[in-house]
Amino acid sequence: MPALSPKALEEAAEWLMRLSEGDLNDSERAEWEHWKLSSPERDRAWARAQLLQNKLGGLPPSLAMSALDRPASPERRAALGKLALLLAVMPVGWGSWKLAQNQQWTADYSTRVGERRELVLADGSRITLNTDTAIDVRFDSQQRLVHLREGEILVQTAHEATRPFLVSTRQGRMQALGTRFTVRELNARTHLAVLEGTVKVMLAENSQTAPLIVNAGQRTDFSAQTFGALGTADGNVDAWTRGMLMADKMRLADFVAELLRYRRGFVRCDPAIADLKISGAFPVSDSQRALGMLVQTYPVRVSGHLNGYWVTLSPA
C-alpha cells in the first residue's frame, strides 16, 4: 500500500485538531464528511487519526494546548506538524513518543532533540549528553554509577581509588579504568568507543561470558547476550561534542538517519539516491544549513512540507 502524502496527513491532523477544540457546526461537519469521502487517501489518513485518538482518548497533552492557539500562530502550526508526523508513523509512533517523553520526564538529567549538555559530577568526572539523551546518576559508598536510559554520552572519568566508575545500559555494564569514552544505545545494542584508557564490559544477561577489555582506539558493540567484534574507533566519534557531524564516504541514507537525531520532524531519502556517498563536516546545530550544504555539493534536491517538519531528499 502506498505511503500517505504529507498533504493528506496534514489535512487529517488539522481536522483532528478542530474536533478537539469543540463541536463543529452543521456546515463544518458537512465539510469534514465531504473531505473524508473525497478520496481513498484521505479516508486512510483519517483512519490513522481515529487510531491515534482511540489510543489517547484525545490529543497528546503537549499538543492539546497548542491546538487552542490562533489558527495561524507558530505554536499551533508547530503542533500541527508534530501531530501529522505521529499520524505518519502510526501505530508505532505513539508508543515511541510516549516512551521518549517518559524518559525525559523521569531521568535525573536529559537533553531535548538538538540540545547538548555538559555535567560535572560530584567526583569531578565529566559527562556530555548528546541530543535526545537521558541518564540517571547513582553515587554511593561502593560505586559511582551512571545509567544511560537512551541516547549517547561522552564520559571523562576522574580518578578515585576506592569506588569504581560504571556506566550501565540495558545491554550491560562498563567499568572505566581511567578513561575517556563514548557510549550510545542504538537498536537494542550498546556501542562503545574508547578514546583514552581502558573499559571493561560485562553483559547484562550472560554472566558465563568473560568480560571484554576494550583499549584506547578500539570500539565494539554488544547486546545483552553477546559481544560484537572489536574494531578501530572512528577518530571523529566525538565530533558531536563540537557541534559537528563528520561524514567520510557515508551513505546518504545513513547520513540522513544521523542528521534526523538533531532535528524535530521527518526526513525522507529517495531510494534512488540512498547509496550516494557523502563526505564533509556538517553542523548538527543547524540541520537546515547542513541540508543546504548537501544541495550545493551533491546532486540532491530538498523539498519541505508541513511547515518544515517533513523534508524529502530526491535526485536533482
Backbone torsions as a table, in degrees:
resi	resn	phi	psi	omega
1	MET	NA	131.2	-177.3
2	PRO	-65.1	150.8	178.4
3	ALA	-67.0	149.5	177.8
4	LEU	-73.2	143.5	-179.2
5	SER	-75.3	153.2	175.8
6	PRO	-56.7	-36.0	-178.8
7	LYS	-63.5	-45.5	-179.8
8	ALA	-64.8	-39.2	179.2
9	LEU	-67.0	-39.3	178.8
10	GLU	-66.5	-39.5	178.5
11	GLU	-64.3	-42.4	178.5
12	ALA	-64.0	-40.4	177.9
13	ALA	-63.2	-39.9	179.0
14	GLU	-62.8	-44.1	178.8
15	TRP	-66.2	-38.0	178.7
16	LEU	-63.4	-39.9	177.0
17	MET	-65.1	-43.9	-178.8
18	ARG	-62.7	-38.1	178.3
19	LEU	-68.0	-33.6	-179.9
20	SER	-70.6	-21.2	-177.2
21	GLU	-79.1	-18.0	-178.7
22	GLY	148.8	-179.5	-177.7
23	ASP	-67.8	139.2	173.2
24	LEU	-80.9	148.2	172.4
25	ASN	-77.7	175.5	-174.6
26	ASP	-59.7	-41.2	-179.1
27	SER	-65.4	-43.2	179.8
28	GLU	-67.6	-38.2	178.7
29	ARG	-65.2	-38.2	177.2
30	ALA	-65.1	-38.6	177.6
31	GLU	-63.8	-41.5	179.0
32	TRP	-64.0	-45.9	179.1
33	GLU	-61.9	-41.6	178.5
34	HIS	-62.7	-41.2	-179.5
35	TRP	-61.9	-44.7	-178.2
36	LYS	-60.5	-37.7	-173.9
37	LEU	-90.9	-3.2	-172.1
38	SER	-76.1	-18.0	177.9
39	SER	-162.4	151.0	176.5
40	PRO	-59.7	-34.7	-178.8
41	GLU	-66.0	-42.4	178.3
42	ARG	-66.0	-35.5	177.0
43	ASP	-63.0	-42.0	177.4
44	ARG	-65.7	-40.1	179.1
45	ALA	-63.0	-39.5	179.6
46	TRP	-70.4	-32.1	176.0
47	ALA	-60.9	-38.6	175.6
48	ARG	-62.3	-43.5	-179.2
49	ALA	-61.8	-40.7	178.9
50	GLN	-65.6	-39.8	178.8
51	LEU	-60.9	-45.0	178.7
52	LEU	-63.7	-43.6	-179.2
53	GLN	-62.7	-39.8	179.6
54	ASN	-67.3	-36.9	179.6
55	LYS	-67.2	-38.1	-172.4
56	LEU	-99.7	-20.5	-170.9
57	GLY	71.5	23.1	-177.1
58	GLY	145.8	-163.5	178.8
59	LEU	-79.9	153.6	170.0
60	PRO	-54.7	140.7	-175.6
61	PRO	-54.4	-37.7	-177.5
62	SER	-70.4	-17.1	178.2
63	LEU	-99.3	-26.2	-173.5
64	ALA	-61.6	-42.5	-178.9
65	MET	-66.0	-39.1	178.7
66	SER	-65.2	-27.6	-179.6
67	ALA	-65.0	-21.9	-177.9
68	LEU	-86.0	-6.4	179.5
69	ASP	-70.4	173.9	178.5
70	ARG	-57.8	145.0	-176.3
71	PRO	-54.3	-33.7	-175.9
72	ALA	-100.2	8.6	-176.3
73	SER	-71.4	147.8	177.9
74	PRO	-59.1	-36.7	-178.9
75	GLU	-63.5	-42.5	-179.8
76	ARG	-69.2	-39.8	178.3
77	ARG	-63.6	-39.2	178.2
78	ALA	-64.8	-42.7	178.7
79	ALA	-63.5	-37.8	178.5
80	LEU	-62.3	-42.6	178.6
81	GLY	-63.2	-42.8	178.8
82	LYS	-63.9	-40.8	-179.9
83	LEU	-65.2	-41.6	178.0
84	ALA	-61.7	-36.0	177.6
85	LEU	-67.4	-39.1	175.6
86	LEU	-60.6	-41.2	178.5
87	LEU	-64.5	-34.1	-177.3
88	ALA	-65.2	-31.9	-174.9
89	VAL	-109.0	9.7	174.5
90	MET	-59.6	145.9	9.3
91	PRO	-91.7	-6.3	-175.1
92	VAL	-81.9	-18.0	-173.6
93	GLY	-60.0	-44.1	-177.7
94	TRP	-65.3	-41.2	179.7
95	GLY	-61.2	-43.2	179.4
96	SER	-66.7	-41.5	179.7
97	TRP	-63.1	-44.1	-178.8
98	LYS	-64.7	-42.0	179.1
99	LEU	-63.1	-44.3	-179.3
100	ALA	-62.2	-43.0	179.5
101	GLN	-63.1	-40.2	-179.8
102	ASN	-64.1	-41.0	178.9
103	GLN	-60.8	-43.5	-178.2
104	GLN	-66.2	-41.1	-174.9
105	TRP	-69.3	-34.5	-170.4
106	THR	-106.3	-7.1	-179.1
107	ALA	-74.0	154.9	175.4
108	ASP	-64.1	-43.3	179.8
109	TYR	-138.8	143.7	-179.5
110	SER	-155.0	164.8	173.7
111	THR	-128.1	150.7	174.7
112	ARG	-83.7	171.1	175.6
113	VAL	-59.7	127.2	179.2
114	GLY	87.8	-3.4	-177.8
115	GLU	-102.5	146.2	170.8
116	ARG	-123.2	152.0	-176.4
117	ARG	-149.2	135.7	177.4
118	GLU	-112.1	133.3	-179.7
119	LEU	-119.3	143.9	168.7
120	VAL	-110.3	116.2	-176.3
121	LEU	-80.4	173.4	-174.0
122	ALA	-60.3	-28.4	-178.5
123	ASP	-90.9	0.0	-178.2
124	GLY	96.3	-6.4	175.9
125	SER	-66.1	151.8	-179.6
126	ARG	-116.4	134.2	176.4
127	ILE	-124.4	126.6	173.7
128	THR	-108.7	124.5	-179.9
129	LEU	-96.3	128.7	174.7
130	ASN	-80.8	-177.4	179.9
131	THR	-54.7	141.9	172.0
132	ASP	51.2	53.7	-174.7
133	THR	-123.6	147.0	178.5
134	ALA	-140.0	134.0	179.1
135	ILE	-136.1	157.3	168.5
136	ASP	-118.0	145.8	179.4
137	VAL	-120.9	124.7	-179.1
138	ARG	-131.2	100.0	176.1
139	PHE	-105.4	131.9	173.1
140	ASP	-140.5	-166.4	-176.1
141	SER	-72.5	-16.2	-175.6
142	GLN	-100.3	-30.7	-173.4
143	GLN	-158.1	164.7	171.1
144	ARG	-115.6	113.5	-172.6
145	LEU	-122.6	129.5	170.8
146	VAL	-116.9	121.6	178.3
147	HIS	-103.1	121.0	177.3
148	LEU	-88.0	107.5	178.7
149	ARG	-74.4	-43.6	179.3
150	GLU	-162.1	157.5	174.6
151	GLY	95.7	-143.2	-171.2
152	GLU	-149.0	141.5	178.4
153	ILE	-136.2	153.9	167.7
154	LEU	-110.7	129.1	-176.0
155	VAL	-115.7	129.4	170.6
156	GLN	-122.6	104.6	-172.3
157	THR	-82.9	147.7	171.2
158	ALA	-93.5	143.4	-178.0
159	HIS	-72.7	134.7	173.6
160	GLU	-152.9	123.7	-171.7
161	ALA	-75.1	-27.8	-169.3
162	THR	-92.2	-27.7	-176.1
163	ARG	-122.8	125.6	177.0
164	PRO	-68.6	150.5	175.4
165	PHE	-102.1	121.4	-175.4
166	LEU	-122.7	143.7	170.0
167	VAL	-121.9	126.4	-179.3
168	SER	-117.0	150.7	170.4
169	THR	-134.0	-178.5	177.0
170	ARG	-64.9	-20.3	-176.0
171	GLN	-93.6	-19.5	-178.0
172	GLY	171.9	-169.5	-176.1
173	ARG	-132.0	135.5	-178.8
174	MET	-116.5	127.7	177.7
175	GLN	-104.2	121.0	-177.9
176	ALA	-85.4	134.2	179.1
177	LEU	-116.3	77.2	-178.2
178	GLY	61.8	68.8	-157.1
179	THR	-137.2	154.7	167.6
180	ARG	-125.8	122.4	-173.9
181	PHE	-157.2	162.0	176.4
182	THR	-113.0	146.6	177.5
183	VAL	-133.3	130.5	178.2
184	ARG	-136.6	134.1	174.7
185	GLU	-100.2	126.2	-175.1
186	LEU	-152.6	125.5	175.2
187	ASN	53.6	49.2	176.5
188	ALA	62.3	24.6	174.5
189	ARG	-135.7	149.9	174.4
190	THR	-99.5	132.4	179.2
191	HIS	-110.4	122.3	-176.2
192	LEU	-119.8	132.5	173.3
193	ALA	-131.0	124.4	-177.1
194	VAL	-100.9	121.0	-178.8
195	LEU	-95.1	-35.6	177.4
196	GLU	-142.6	148.1	175.6
197	GLY	76.2	-147.6	-174.8
198	THR	-143.5	147.0	176.8
199	VAL	-128.9	132.2	175.4
200	LYS	-101.6	128.5	-174.1
201	VAL	-113.8	131.2	177.4
202	MET	-120.9	132.9	-177.2
203	LEU	-76.3	147.8	-176.2
204	ALA	-73.4	-33.6	-172.4
205	GLU	-125.7	26.8	179.4
206	ASN	-151.9	78.0	-178.5
207	SER	-74.1	-10.7	179.9
208	GLN	-76.4	-23.6	179.6
209	THR	-84.4	132.6	-179.0
210	ALA	-64.2	148.0	177.3
211	PRO	-57.5	149.9	178.5
212	LEU	-100.8	132.4	177.4
213	ILE	-98.1	123.3	180.0
214	VAL	-115.9	120.7	-175.9
215	ASN	-96.6	170.1	179.2
216	ALA	-55.2	135.5	-179.6
217	GLY	87.5	1.1	-179.6
218	GLN	-112.7	160.0	176.7
219	ARG	-139.6	159.4	172.3
220	THR	-158.2	171.3	170.6
221	ASP	-138.1	156.9	-177.2
222	PHE	-154.8	149.9	171.5
223	SER	-94.8	-172.2	178.0
224	ALA	-71.9	-16.9	-175.8
225	GLN	-112.7	-28.6	-171.7
226	THR	-139.6	152.4	174.3
227	PHE	-90.7	146.3	167.4
228	GLY	-84.2	-179.4	-178.8
229	ALA	-75.4	150.7	171.4
230	LEU	-75.6	139.1	178.1
231	GLY	-140.8	-177.1	178.5
232	THR	-86.0	129.4	-179.0
233	ALA	-70.3	139.1	175.1
234	ASP	-67.6	126.7	-179.5
235	GLY	-62.3	-18.1	-179.3
236	ASN	-104.2	18.4	-175.4
237	VAL	-62.4	-24.4	179.2
238	ASP	-105.0	18.7	-179.2
239	ALA	-60.8	-26.4	-180.0
240	TRP	-62.5	-25.7	178.1
241	THR	-67.8	-19.6	176.7
242	ARG	-101.8	11.1	176.5
243	GLY	79.3	22.6	-176.2
244	MET	-126.0	148.3	169.7
245	LEU	-112.0	114.6	-176.9
246	MET	-96.9	125.6	179.2
247	ALA	-118.9	130.7	177.5
248	ASP	-129.1	94.9	-176.6
249	LYS	54.5	43.6	178.9
250	MET	-85.1	137.4	175.0
251	ARG	-58.3	140.0	-179.6
252	LEU	-58.2	-39.5	179.6
253	ALA	-61.8	-38.8	178.2
254	ASP	-70.9	-37.5	176.7
255	PHE	-61.3	-43.9	178.9
256	VAL	-61.3	-42.7	179.8
257	ALA	-61.3	-39.0	178.2
258	GLU	-69.8	-44.5	-178.9
259	LEU	-63.3	-34.2	-178.1
260	LEU	-63.6	-23.1	177.4
261	ARG	-62.1	-25.7	-171.6
262	TYR	-103.7	6.3	-179.5
263	ARG	-140.7	149.6	175.1
264	ARG	-84.0	139.9	178.9
265	GLY	123.1	-160.5	-175.0
266	PHE	-134.8	133.5	175.7
267	VAL	-122.5	120.5	179.9
268	ARG	-105.9	132.8	178.1
269	CYS	-106.5	122.4	177.8
270	ASP	-59.3	130.1	180.0
271	PRO	-54.9	-25.4	-178.5
272	ALA	-64.6	-23.7	-179.9
273	ILE	-120.2	12.4	-176.0
274	ALA	-60.9	-31.8	-176.4
275	ASP	-94.2	5.5	176.7
276	LEU	-60.5	130.2	-176.9
277	LYS	-85.6	129.4	-175.6
278	ILE	-116.0	136.1	174.4
279	SER	-135.4	148.3	178.0
280	GLY	140.4	177.7	177.1
281	ALA	-111.0	122.8	-173.4
282	PHE	-122.7	135.9	-178.5
283	PRO	-76.1	123.2	-179.9
284	VAL	-80.6	-18.6	179.9
285	SER	-78.8	-10.3	179.0
286	ASP	-139.8	81.1	-174.6
287	SER	-66.6	-28.8	176.9
288	GLN	-65.1	-39.4	176.4
289	ARG	-64.9	-40.5	178.4
290	ALA	-60.7	-41.7	177.4
291	LEU	-65.6	-37.7	177.5
292	GLY	-63.2	-36.2	177.3
293	MET	-64.4	-35.6	176.3
294	LEU	-61.0	-45.7	-177.8
295	VAL	-61.4	-38.9	-178.1
296	GLN	-71.3	-25.1	-171.3
297	THR	-108.6	-30.2	-172.7
298	TYR	-125.3	161.1	-179.7
299	PRO	-76.3	66.5	-175.6
300	VAL	-127.7	138.7	175.1
301	ARG	-114.0	135.8	-179.2
302	VAL	-113.6	126.1	176.4
303	SER	-127.7	141.5	-176.4
304	GLY	-115.6	149.4	176.8
305	HIS	-138.2	170.6	175.3
306	LEU	52.3	47.9	176.9
307	ASN	59.1	34.4	177.5
308	GLY	89.4	-4.4	-179.0
309	TYR	-77.8	-21.2	-179.7
310	TRP	-121.3	117.1	-178.6
311	VAL	-122.1	138.5	178.3
312	THR	-120.4	131.7	172.7
313	LEU	-102.9	126.4	-178.2
314	SER	-137.7	165.7	179.8
315	PRO	-60.9	138.9	179.4
316	ALA	-75.8	NA	NA
